[in-house]
Amino acid sequence: MLHPLRSHIESVSQLTDEEFEFVLSHFTPVKLKKHSALVREGDMVKHEYFVMKGCLRSYMTDADTGKEYTYQFAVEHWWISEREAFVKQIPAATTIECMEDCELLALSYDNRLKLGRELWKYEHYLSTKSALGYVALQKRLQLLLKGSTKERFENFVQQYPHLYNRIPKSIIATYLGVSRETISRLYRK
């Protein structure tokens, strides 16, 4: 069976066994328990993470109200980090918490740069996945700006059916910018 990271990379760039071993040698395994914080607001972010097992969420907390706003989810074969803090090497503006026990592969900023310099196939993979991630984020923003609550909910269920039953409805509500009661009402329909 193909390693999940290799499978993910090879959705864009085919690797030889030697190339994949070179890539994998730059990652460090990390295991965290449910409810652990991978990143806390204010932390310096030294890694980005490929999810081997588990579910995480990235969220911001309004300092005045304490209300949480979920920015991103990540499950198996997805990447997660506090992107701006990682790239700019500034303190994190979000918290990333484990919603389940998690097994991750951590890649440091220096190793990310090194892989990009030394293996063009990895750089091509990053470029392609970054572009696709930007497109997905753009679509999400368009839906948040123009879509109705019902449209946002239906899009989430259609796009992420595997997440809908895995993540508490109250957390999904913070991702969609609606109340838990609204999610319950829409779910019954």
C-alpha positions, 0 to 999 in steps of 0.5 A, spaced: 500 500 500 502 506 498 504 511 503 498 516 504 503 522 503 506 519 497 499 518 494 498 525 495 504 528 492 503 523 486 496 526 485 500 531 482 508 529 481 510 522 480 516 520 485 521 514 484 522 510 491 528 514 492 525 521 491 519 519 496 524 517 501 528 523 500 521 527 501 519 523 507 526 524 511 524 531 512 518 530 516 517 528 523 512 524 526 507 527 531 502 524 535 497 528 539 491 526 544 484 529 542 483 536 545 490 537 545 492 544 542 497 543 536 498 551 535 495 556 540 494 563 538 500 567 539 505 561 538 510 561 533 509 556 528 515 552 526 511 547 522 506 545 517 502 538 518 500 533 513 494 529 517 495 521 517 490 520 522 485 524 526 481 531 525 483 538 527 480 545 526 483 552 526 479 557 529 479 564 532 476 567 538 473 574 539 477 577 544 470 581 546 465 576 546 469 569 546 465 567 540 469 562 536 470 562 528 472 556 525 477 557 519 479 550 517 478 543 518 483 538 516 482 530 516 486 524 513 491 526 507 489 534 508 495 539 510 494 544 516 498 550 519 497 557 521 499 559 514 501 566 515 505 565 521 508 559 518 510 563 512 512 570 515 515 567 522 510 571 526 505 569 532 499 565 530 493 569 530 489 562 530 488 556 534 489 549 532 486 543 536 485 536 535 478 534 535 480 527 535 487 523 537 491 525 531 497 522 527 501 528 523 507 529 519 511 535 521 515 539 516 519 545 518 519 551 514 527 550 513 525 543 510 520 545 506 524 550 502 530 545 502 525 540 499 523 545 494 530 547 492 532 540 491 526 536 488 523 540 483 517 535 483 516 537 490 516 544 488 511 543 483 506 539 487 506 545 492 505 550 487 499 546 484 496 544 491 497 551 493 493 554 487 487 549 488 487 551 495 486 558 493 481 556 489 477 553 494 478 559 499 475 563 494 469 559 493 468 559 500 469 566 501 464 568 495 459 563 498 460 566 505 459 573 502 453 571 497 450 565 499 444 564 503 445 560 510 441 554 507 446 554 501 452 555 505 449 549 509 448 545 503 454 546 500 458 544 506 454 537 506 455 536 499 462 538 499 464 534 505 459 529 507 465 525 511 465 531 515 458 532 517 457 526 521 464 527 524 464 534 527 459 536 532 454 541 529 456 546 534 463 547 531 460 546 524 456 552 525 462 556 527 465 554 520 458 556 517 457 563 521 450 561 523 447 558 530 447 551 532 440 552 532 440 554 525 444 547 523 439 543 527 433 546 523 436 545 516 439 538 518 431 536 519 429 539 512 
